[in-house]
């Protein structure tokens, strides 16, 4: 294998590794956003349930 071919293979592997790292970072960021939205949803649901229990029913 010639030097140029070896360097091209190595550069391709480096690009693939960088793309993998970018996907991992993006998925971690999305997971964090999903966790935050889930927490907000639980808080809203708790507020709705508390309001339902505290509200007087009409006869």
Secondary structure, 3 states (H helix, E strand, C coil): CCHHHHHHHHHHHHHHHHHHHHHHHHHHHHHHHHHHHHHHHHHHHHHHHHHHHHCCCCC
